[in-house]
Amino acid sequence: MATRTHPLETREFTACALLMLVVVGVITLVGNRIGYDGGIVAAAPGMALIIVIGLASLLLARFAPIELPAFAYAMIIAFCLSLPYSPVQETVVGLTKPINFLATTTPILAYAGLSVALQVQRMREVSWKLILVACLVFLGTFFGSAIVAQIVLSAQGII
């Protein structure tokens, strides 16, 4: 297995990644409790599973011979575990069911906000260009979604 060069040793990387995933998991559990009345105790085993999948995907992205981003490995692992033909499918779905998907967006959006805040100087350099591109992307996404929704809903006879 080919190992790529990385600034952190494997043990240090694993510890940092695990700490980060646990912090994100706790934030998600709190968001799940506050926003969706999900029980922290009921959702904790599912969050532990998600943390394990996240750690495995980060390690695979770092050391696997096929260079894929960690999220791709996480999606592949989660997909395989939750396939109807998987022997652990019922367990995986049962453990993760108490976690509302939208509760996972809280730490993601917080991270995105911090990332943008740390790039303020670079944002000033592109200023109006960034605003123009963002507006065009938003418009394109909105109209693209509206067109697809119109086609699908019309085809189904709903509208």
Backbone as JSON Lines, residues from 0, in Angstrom:
{"i":0,"aa":"M","n":[0.86,-1.18,0.0],"ca":[0.0,0.0,0.0],"c":[0.9,1.24,0.0]}
{"i":1,"aa":"A","n":[0.62,2.15,-0.92],"ca":[1.42,3.36,-1.03],"c":[1.0,4.37,0.03]}
{"i":2,"aa":"T","n":[2.0,4.96,0.66],"ca":[1.73,5.98,1.67],"c":[2.18,7.32,1.11]}
{"i":3,"aa":"R","n":[1.31,8.3,1.11],"ca":[1.65,9.63,0.64],"c":[2.3,10.41,1.79]}
{"i":4,"aa":"T","n":[3.06,11.42,1.45],"ca":[3.74,12.21,2.46],"c":[2.75,13.16,3.13]}
{"i":5,"aa":"H","n":[2.76,13.17,4.46],"ca":[1.87,14.02,5.22],"c":[2.62,14.63,6.39]}
{"i":6,"aa":"P","n":[2.24,15.85,6.77],"ca":[2.95,16.51,7.86],"c":[2.72,15.87,9.22]}
{"i":7,"aa":"L","n":[1.59,15.24,9.42],"ca":[1.3,14.62,10.71],"c":[1.57,13.13,10.65]}
{"i":8,"aa":"E","n":[2.13,12.59,11.71],"ca":[2.31,11.15,11.8],"c":[0.94,10.5,11.93]}
{"i":9,"aa":"T","n":[0.87,9.23,11.64],"ca":[-0.41,8.51,11.64],"c":[-1.11,8.59,12.99]}
{"i":10,"aa":"R","n":[-0.39,8.35,14.07],"ca":[-1.01,8.36,15.39],"c":[-1.53,9.76,15.74]}
{"i":11,"aa":"E","n":[-0.73,10.78,15.45],"ca":[-1.14,12.16,15.72],"c":[-2.33,12.55,14.84]}
{"i":12,"aa":"F","n":[-2.28,12.16,13.58],"ca":[-3.38,12.45,12.66],"c":[-4.67,11.8,13.15]}
{"i":13,"aa":"T","n":[-4.57,10.53,13.54],"ca":[-5.75,9.8,14.01],"c":[-6.33,10.45,15.25]}
{"i":14,"aa":"A","n":[-5.47,10.86,16.18],"ca":[-5.95,11.51,17.4],"c":[-6.62,12.84,17.09]}
{"i":15,"aa":"C","n":[-6.02,13.64,16.22],"ca":[-6.62,14.93,15.85],"c":[-7.93,14.74,15.11]}
{"i":16,"aa":"A","n":[-7.97,13.78,14.19],"ca":[-9.19,13.52,13.42],"c":[-10.3,13.03,14.34]}
{"i":17,"aa":"L","n":[-9.96,12.14,15.27],"ca":[-10.96,11.62,16.19],"c":[-11.5,12.73,17.09]}
{"i":18,"aa":"L","n":[-10.61,13.59,17.59],"ca":[-11.05,14.71,18.42],"c":[-11.99,15.63,17.63]}
{"i":19,"aa":"M","n":[-11.62,15.93,16.4],"ca":[-12.46,16.8,15.56],"c":[-13.83,16.15,15.33]}
{"i":20,"aa":"L","n":[-13.84,14.86,15.02],"ca":[-15.1,14.17,14.76],"c":[-15.97,14.1,16.01]}
{"i":21,"aa":"V","n":[-15.36,13.91,17.16],"ca":[-16.13,13.87,18.41],"c":[-16.74,15.25,18.69]}
{"i":22,"aa":"V","n":[-15.97,16.32,18.48],"ca":[-16.5,17.67,18.69],"c":[-17.68,17.93,17.75]}
{"i":23,"aa":"V","n":[-17.53,17.57,16.48],"ca":[-18.62,17.74,15.51],"c":[-19.81,16.88,15.91]}
{"i":24,"aa":"G","n":[-19.54,15.67,16.38],"ca":[-20.62,14.78,16.82],"c":[-21.39,15.35,17.99]}
{"i":25,"aa":"V","n":[-20.68,15.93,18.95],"ca":[-21.35,16.53,20.11],"c":[-22.19,17.73,19.67]}
{"i":26,"aa":"I","n":[-21.65,18.56,18.8],"ca":[-22.41,19.71,18.3],"c":[-23.67,19.23,17.56]}
{"i":27,"aa":"T","n":[-23.53,18.16,16.79],"ca":[-24.68,17.6,16.07],"c":[-25.72,17.06,17.03]}
{"i":28,"aa":"L","n":[-25.28,16.36,18.08],"ca":[-26.22,15.82,19.06],"c":[-26.97,16.95,19.79]}
{"i":29,"aa":"V","n":[-26.25,18.01,20.12],"ca":[-26.89,19.15,20.79],"c":[-27.89,19.81,19.83]}
{"i":30,"aa":"G","n":[-27.49,19.98,18.56],"ca":[-28.4,20.55,17.57],"c":[-29.61,19.66,17.34]}
{"i":31,"aa":"N","n":[-29.39,18.36,17.37],"ca":[-30.48,17.4,17.22],"c":[-31.45,17.5,18.39]}
{"i":32,"aa":"R","n":[-30.92,17.71,19.58],"ca":[-31.75,17.83,20.79],"c":[-32.54,19.14,20.79]}
{"i":33,"aa":"I","n":[-31.85,20.24,20.52],"ca":[-32.48,21.57,20.59],"c":[-33.47,21.78,19.44]}
{"i":34,"aa":"G","n":[-33.04,21.45,18.23],"ca":[-33.86,21.75,17.06],"c":[-34.93,20.74,16.74]}
{"i":35,"aa":"Y","n":[-34.72,19.49,17.11],"ca":[-35.62,18.45,16.65],"c":[-36.1,17.54,17.77]}
{"i":36,"aa":"D","n":[-35.87,17.93,19.01],"ca":[-36.29,17.17,20.19],"c":[-35.81,15.72,20.17]}
{"i":37,"aa":"G","n":[-34.67,15.49,19.56],"ca":[-34.1,14.15,19.55],"c":[-33.37,13.89,20.85]}
{"i":38,"aa":"G","n":[-33.5,12.71,21.36],"ca":[-32.81,12.37,22.6],"c":[-31.33,12.17,22.37]}
{"i":39,"aa":"I","n":[-30.52,12.76,23.23],"ca":[-29.07,12.63,23.09],"c":[-28.65,11.18,23.32]}
{"i":40,"aa":"V","n":[-29.22,10.54,24.32],"ca":[-28.87,9.15,24.62],"c":[-29.3,8.23,23.48]}
{"i":41,"aa":"A","n":[-30.47,8.48,22.92],"ca":[-30.97,7.64,21.82],"c":[-30.14,7.82,20.55]}
{"i":42,"aa":"A","n":[-29.63,9.03,20.32],"ca":[-28.88,9.32,19.1],"c":[-27.39,9.05,19.24]}
{"i":43,"aa":"A","n":[-26.88,8.9,20.46],"ca":[-25.44,8.74,20.68],"c":[-24.85,7.51,19.97]}
{"i":44,"aa":"P","n":[-25.48,6.34,20.02],"ca":[-24.89,5.19,19.31],"c":[-24.79,5.43,17.8]}
{"i":45,"aa":"G","n":[-25.79,6.05,17.21],"ca":[-25.74,6.37,15.78],"c":[-24.64,7.37,15.48]}
{"i":46,"aa":"M","n":[-24.47,8.35,16.36],"ca":[-23.41,9.33,16.16],"c":[-22.04,8.67,16.3]}
{"i":47,"aa":"A","n":[-21.93,7.72,17.22],"ca":[-20.66,6.98,17.36],"c":[-20.35,6.22,16.07]}
{"i":48,"aa":"L","n":[-21.37,5.63,15.46],"ca":[-21.18,4.93,14.19],"c":[-20.74,5.9,13.1]}
{"i":49,"aa":"I","n":[-21.37,7.06,13.05],"ca":[-21.0,8.07,12.05],"c":[-19.57,8.53,12.27]}
{"i":50,"aa":"I","n":[-19.15,8.68,13.52],"ca":[-17.78,9.07,13.83],"c":[-16.8,8.0,13.37]}
{"i":51,"aa":"V","n":[-17.12,6.73,13.6],"ca":[-16.26,5.64,13.16],"c":[-16.14,5.63,11.64]}
{"i":52,"aa":"I","n":[-17.26,5.83,10.95],"ca":[-17.24,5.88,9.48],"c":[-16.39,7.07,9.02]}
{"i":53,"aa":"G","n":[-16.54,8.21,9.69],"ca":[-15.76,9.39,9.34],"c":[-14.27,9.16,9.54]}
{"i":54,"aa":"L","n":[-13.9,8.54,10.66],"ca":[-12.49,8.27,10.93],"c":[-11.92,7.28,9.91]}
{"i":55,"aa":"A","n":[-12.68,6.24,9.61],"ca":[-12.23,5.27,8.6],"c":[-12.04,5.94,7.24]}
{"i":56,"aa":"S","n":[-12.95,6.83,6.88],"ca":[-12.84,7.5,5.58],"c":[-11.64,8.44,5.54]}
{"i":57,"aa":"L","n":[-11.37,9.13,6.65],"ca":[-10.2,10.01,6.68],"c":[-8.9,9.2,6.56]}
{"i":58,"aa":"L","n":[-8.86,8.06,7.23],"ca":[-7.67,7.21,7.13],"c":[-7.53,6.6,5.74]}
{"i":59,"aa":"L","n":[-8.64,6.19,5.15],"ca":[-8.59,5.66,3.78],"c":[-8.12,6.73,2.79]}
{"i":60,"aa":"A","n":[-8.63,7.94,2.94],"ca":[-8.23,9.03,2.04],"c":[-6.73,9.31,2.17]}
{"i":61,"aa":"R","n":[-6.2,9.05,3.33],"ca":[-4.79,9.33,3.58],"c":[-3.88,8.2,3.11]}
{"i":62,"aa":"F","n":[-4.33,6.95,3.24],"ca":[-3.43,5.83,3.01],"c":[-3.83,4.87,1.9]}
{"i":63,"aa":"A","n":[-5.05,4.91,1.43],"ca":[-5.47,3.97,0.39],"c":[-4.75,4.27,-0.93]}
{"i":64,"aa":"P","n":[-4.48,3.24,-1.71],"ca":[-3.77,3.47,-2.98],"c":[-4.61,4.24,-4.0]}
{"i":65,"aa":"I","n":[-5.95,4.2,-3.85],"ca":[-6.81,4.97,-4.75],"c":[-7.05,6.33,-4.1]}
{"i":66,"aa":"E","n":[-6.62,7.38,-4.76],"ca":[-6.74,8.71,-4.18],"c":[-8.14,9.27,-4.42]}
{"i":67,"aa":"L","n":[-8.96,9.2,-3.38],"ca":[-10.29,9.78,-3.38],"c":[-10.4,10.7,-2.17]}
{"i":68,"aa":"P","n":[-11.27,11.71,-2.25],"ca":[-11.48,12.54,-1.06],"c":[-12.16,11.73,0.04]}
{"i":69,"aa":"A","n":[-11.95,12.16,1.28],"ca":[-12.5,11.43,2.43],"c":[-14.02,11.31,2.34]}
{"i":70,"aa":"F","n":[-14.7,12.35,1.85],"ca":[-16.16,12.27,1.79],"c":[-16.6,11.17,0.83]}
{"i":71,"aa":"A","n":[-15.82,10.91,-0.22],"ca":[-16.18,9.83,-1.15],"c":[-16.08,8.48,-0.45]}
{"i":72,"aa":"Y","n":[-15.02,8.3,0.32],"ca":[-14.89,7.06,1.09],"c":[-16.02,6.93,2.11]}
{"i":73,"aa":"A","n":[-16.36,8.04,2.76],"ca":[-17.45,8.0,3.75],"c":[-18.76,7.61,3.08]}
{"i":74,"aa":"M","n":[-19.03,8.17,1.91],"ca":[-20.26,7.84,1.19],"c":[-20.28,6.37,0.78]}
{"i":75,"aa":"I","n":[-19.14,5.87,0.31],"ca":[-19.07,4.46,-0.11],"c":[-19.3,3.53,1.08]}
{"i":76,"aa":"I","n":[-18.65,3.82,2.2],"ca":[-18.8,2.99,3.4],"c":[-20.25,3.02,3.88]}
{"i":77,"aa":"A","n":[-20.8,4.23,4.02],"ca":[-22.18,4.35,4.5],"c":[-23.17,3.68,3.54]}
{"i":78,"aa":"F","n":[-22.93,3.85,2.26],"ca":[-23.8,3.24,1.25],"c":[-23.77,1.72,1.37]}
{"i":79,"aa":"C","n":[-22.58,1.16,1.46],"ca":[-22.45,-0.3,1.55],"c":[-23.07,-0.84,2.84]}
{"i":80,"aa":"L","n":[-22.9,-0.12,3.93],"ca":[-23.46,-0.57,5.2],"c":[-24.99,-0.5,5.23]}
{"i":81,"aa":"S","n":[-25.56,0.43,4.47],"ca":[-27.02,0.61,4.53],"c":[-27.77,0.03,3.34]}
{"i":82,"aa":"L","n":[-27.08,-0.68,2.47],"ca":[-27.76,-1.35,1.36],"c":[-28.74,-2.38,1.9]}
{"i":83,"aa":"P","n":[-29.86,-2.56,1.24],"ca":[-30.83,-3.56,1.7],"c":[-30.25,-4.97,1.8]}
{"i":84,"aa":"Y","n":[-29.23,-5.27,1.01],"ca":[-28.63,-6.6,1.02],"c":[-27.53,-6.75,2.06]}
{"i":85,"aa":"S","n":[-27.18,-5.66,2.73],"ca":[-26.14,-5.72,3.75],"c":[-26.67,-6.41,5.0]}
{"i":86,"aa":"P","n":[-25.87,-7.29,5.6],"ca":[-26.34,-7.97,6.81],"c":[-26.47,-7.03,8.01]}
{"i":87,"aa":"V","n":[-25.84,-5.86,7.94],"ca":[-25.91,-4.92,9.06],"c":[-26.84,-3.74,8.76]}
{"i":88,"aa":"Q","n":[-27.57,-3.8,7.65],"ca":[-28.41,-2.67,7.23],"c":[-29.41,-2.25,8.29]}
{"i":89,"aa":"E","n":[-30.13,-3.19,8.86],"ca":[-31.14,-2.85,9.87],"c":[-30.51,-2.18,11.09]}
{"i":90,"aa":"T","n":[-29.37,-2.68,11.5],"ca":[-28.68,-2.11,12.66],"c":[-28.22,-0.69,12.36]}
{"i":91,"aa":"V","n":[-27.59,-0.5,11.19],"ca":[-27.08,0.83,10.82],"c":[-28.21,1.84,10.71]}
{"i":92,"aa":"V","n":[-29.27,1.48,10.02],"ca":[-30.41,2.39,9.86],"c":[-31.07,2.65,11.21]}
{"i":93,"aa":"G","n":[-31.2,1.63,12.03],"ca":[-31.8,1.79,13.35],"c":[-30.99,2.71,14.26]}
{"i":94,"aa":"L","n":[-29.66,2.6,14.17],"ca":[-28.81,3.44,15.01],"c":[-28.82,4.9,14.56]}
{"i":95,"aa":"T","n":[-28.86,5.12,13.26],"ca":[-28.77,6.49,12.75],"c":[-30.12,7.18,12.6]}
{"i":96,"aa":"K","n":[-31.2,6.45,12.71],"ca":[-32.53,7.02,12.54],"c":[-32.84,8.16,13.51]}
{"i":97,"aa":"P","n":[-32.42,8.1,14.79],"ca":[-32.74,9.2,15.71],"c":[-32.03,10.53,15.41]}
{"i":98,"aa":"I","n":[-31.07,10.5,14.47],"ca":[-30.33,11.72,14.14],"c":[-31.0,12.39,12.95]}
{"i":99,"aa":"N","n":[-31.53,13.58,13.15],"ca":[-32.16,14.33,12.08],"c":[-31.06,14.84,11.15]}
{"i":100,"aa":"F","n":[-31.25,14.65,9.85],"ca":[-30.23,15.06,8.88],"c":[-29.89,16.55,9.0]}
{"i":101,"aa":"L","n":[-30.9,17.38,9.22],"ca":[-30.64,18.82,9.3],"c":[-29.79,19.2,10.51]}
{"i":102,"aa":"A","n":[-29.8,18.36,11.54],"ca":[-28.95,18.64,12.71],"c":[-27.47,18.56,12.33]}
{"i":103,"aa":"T","n":[-27.15,17.79,11.3],"ca":[-25.75,17.69,10.87],"c":[-25.28,18.94,10.15]}
{"i":104,"aa":"T","n":[-26.21,19.78,9.72],"ca":[-25.8,20.99,8.99],"c":[-25.25,22.07,9.91]}
{"i":105,"aa":"T","n":[-25.58,22.03,11.19],"ca":[-25.1,23.06,12.12],"c":[-23.58,23.13,12.14]}
{"i":106,"aa":"P","n":[-22.87,22.03,12.4],"ca":[-21.4,22.15,12.4],"c":[-20.83,22.41,11.01]}
{"i":107,"aa":"I","n":[-21.5,21.93,9.97],"ca":[-21.01,22.18,8.61],"c":[-21.06,23.67,8.3]}
{"i":108,"aa":"L","n":[-22.19,24.29,8.62],"ca":[-22.33,25.73,8.36],"c":[-21.4,26.55,9.26]}
{"i":109,"aa":"A","n":[-21.2,26.11,10.49],"ca":[-20.27,26.8,11.37],"c":[-18.86,26.74,10.81]}
{"i":110,"aa":"Y","n":[-18.47,25.58,10.31],"ca":[-17.14,25.42,9.7],"c":[-17.02,26.3,8.46]}
{"i":111,"aa":"A","n":[-18.06,26.33,7.64],"ca":[-18.03,27.17,6.44],"c":[-17.89,28.64,6.81]}
{"i":112,"aa":"G","n":[-18.62,29.06,7.84],"ca":[-18.51,30.45,8.29],"c":[-17.12,30.79,8.79]}
{"i":113,"aa":"L","n":[-16.52,29.88,9.55],"ca":[-15.15,30.11,10.02],"c":[-14.16,30.14,8.86]}
{"i":114,"aa":"S","n":[-14.35,29.28,7.89],"ca":[-13.46,29.25,6.73],"c":[-13.52,30.56,5.96]}
{"i":115,"aa":"V","n":[-14.73,31.07,5.78],"ca":[-14.88,32.34,5.08],"c":[-14.28,33.47,5.9]}
{"i":116,"aa":"A","n":[-14.51,33.46,7.19],"ca":[-13.99,34.52,8.06],"c":[-12.47,34.54,8.05]}
{"i":117,"aa":"L","n":[-11.84,33.39,7.92],"ca":[-10.38,33.32,7.89],"c":[-9.81,33.74,6.54]}
{"i":118,"aa":"Q","n":[-10.66,33.93,5.54],"ca":[-10.22,34.3,4.19],"c":[-10.66,35.71,3.81]}
{"i":119,"aa":"V","n":[-10.9,36.57,4.79],"ca":[-11.43,37.91,4.52],"c":[-10.5,38.7,3.6]}
{"i":120,"aa":"Q","n":[-9.2,38.64,3.83],"ca":[-8.27,39.4,3.0],"c":[-8.34,38.93,1.55]}
{"i":121,"aa":"R","n":[-8.39,37.64,1.34],"ca":[-8.49,37.11,-0.02],"c":[-9.83,37.48,-0.64]}
{"i":122,"aa":"M","n":[-10.88,37.52,0.18],"ca":[-12.21,37.9,-0.31],"c":[-12.2,39.36,-0.78]}
{"i":123,"aa":"R","n":[-11.46,40.21,-0.1],"ca":[-11.39,41.63,-0.5],"c":[-10.75,41.79,-1.87]}
{"i":124,"aa":"E","n":[-9.81,40.9,-2.19],"ca":[-9.13,40.99,-3.48],"c":[-10.06,40.66,-4.65]}
{"i":125,"aa":"V","n":[-11.01,39.77,-4.45],"ca":[-11.91,39.39,-5.53],"c":[-13.25,40.11,-5.44]}
{"i":126,"aa":"S","n":[-13.54,40.72,-4.34],"ca":[-14.72,41.53,-4.01],"c":[-15.91,41.38,-4.96]}
{"i":127,"aa":"W","n":[-16.08,42.32,-5.89],"ca":[-17.27,42.36,-6.71],"c":[-17.38,41.15,-7.63]}
{"i":128,"aa":"K","n":[-16.24,40.58,-8.03],"ca":[-16.27,39.4,-8.9],"c":[-16.92,38.23,-8.17]}
{"i":129,"aa":"L","n":[-16.6,38.09,-6.9],"ca":[-17.17,37.0,-6.1],"c":[-18.67,37.18,-5.96]}
{"i":130,"aa":"I","n":[-19.11,38.39,-5.72],"ca":[-20.54,38.66,-5.58],"c":[-21.27,38.37,-6.88]}
{"i":131,"aa":"L","n":[-20.69,38.78,-8.0],"ca":[-21.3,38.52,-9.3],"c":[-21.4,37.03,-9.57]}
{"i":132,"aa":"V","n":[-20.32,36.3,-9.34],"ca":[-20.33,34.85,-9.58],"c":[-21.32,34.17,-8.65]}
{"i":133,"aa":"A","n":[-21.34,34.57,-7.37],"ca":[-22.28,33.96,-6.41],"c":[-23.72,34.2,-6.84]}
{"i":134,"aa":"C","n":[-24.04,35.4,-7.27],"ca":[-25.41,35.69,-7.71],"c":[-25.79,34.86,-8.93]}
{"i":135,"aa":"L","n":[-24.87,34.74,-9.89],"ca":[-25.15,33.93,-11.08],"c":[-25.33,32.45,-10.72]}
{"i":136,"aa":"V","n":[-24.52,31.97,-9.79],"ca":[-24.66,30.57,-9.35],"c":[-26.0,30.37,-8.66]}
{"i":137,"aa":"F","n":[-26.37,31.29,-7.76],"ca":[-27.66,31.19,-7.07],"c":[-28.81,31.21,-8.06]}
{"i":138,"aa":"L","n":[-28.77,32.14,-9.02],"ca":[-29.83,32.23,-10.03],"c":[-29.91,30.97,-10.87]}
{"i":139,"aa":"G","n":[-28.75,30.49,-11.32],"ca":[-28.72,29.27,-12.12],"c":[-29.26,28.07,-11.35]}
{"i":140,"aa":"T","n":[-28.87,27.95,-10.1],"ca":[-29.35,26.85,-9.27],"c":[-30.85,26.95,-9.06]}
{"i":141,"aa":"F","n":[-31.33,28.15,-8.75],"ca":[-32.76,28.35,-8.52],"c":[-33.57,28.0,-9.76]}
{"i":142,"aa":"F","n":[-33.19,28.59,-10.9],"ca":[-33.96,28.35,-12.13],"c":[-33.81,26.91,-12.6]}
{"i":143,"aa":"G","n":[-32.64,26.33,-12.45],"ca":[-32.45,24.93,-12.81],"c":[-33.33,24.02,-11.98]}
{"i":144,"aa":"S","n":[-33.39,24.27,-10.68],"ca":[-34.25,23.47,-9.79],"c":[-35.72,23.67,-10.13]}
{"i":145,"aa":"A","n":[-36.09,24.9,-10.41],"ca":[-37.49,25.2,-10.75],"c":[-37.88,24.49,-12.05]}
{"i":146,"aa":"I","n":[-37.0,24.47,-13.03],"ca":[-37.3,23.8,-14.3],"c":[-37.44,22.3,-14.09]}
{"i":147,"aa":"V","n":[-36.52,21.71,-13.35],"ca":[-36.59,20.27,-13.08],"c":[-37.87,19.94,-12.3]}
{"i":148,"aa":"A","n":[-38.19,20.74,-11.3],"ca":[-39.41,20.51,-10.51],"c":[-40.65,20.64,-11.39]}
{"i":149,"aa":"Q","n":[-40.68,21.62,-12.26],"ca":[-41.82,21.81,-13.17],"c":[-41.99,20.59,-14.07]}
{"i":150,"aa":"I","n":[-40.9,20.1,-14.63],"ca":[-40.96,18.94,-15.52],"c":[-41.43,17.7,-14.78]}
{"i":151,"aa":"V","n":[-40.85,17.44,-13.63],"ca":[-41.2,16.23,-12.86],"c":[-42.64,16.3,-12.37]}
{"i":152,"aa":"L","n":[-43.03,17.43,-11.78],"ca":[-44.39,17.55,-11.26],"c":[-45.44,17.53,-12.38]}
{"i":153,"aa":"S","n":[-45.1,18.11,-13.52],"ca":[-46.02,18.05,-14.68],"c":[-46.14,16.62,-15.2]}
{"i":154,"aa":"A","n":[-45.02,15.91,-15.26],"ca":[-45.03,14.52,-15.74],"c":[-45.84,13.62,-14.81]}
{"i":155,"aa":"Q","n":[-45.86,13.94,-13.54],"ca":[-46.61,13.14,-12.57],"c":[-48.08,13.58,-12.48]}
{"i":156,"aa":"G","n":[-48.43,14.67,-13.16],"ca":[-49.79,15.17,-13.15],"c":[-50.16,15.9,-11.87]}
{"i":157,"aa":"I","n":[-49.18,16.29,-11.1],"ca":[-49.45,17.0,-9.84],"c":[-49.79,18.46,-10.11]}
{"i":158,"aa":"I","n":[-49.16,19.03,-11.13],"ca":[-49.5,20.42,-11.51],"c":[-49.84,20.47,-12.99]}
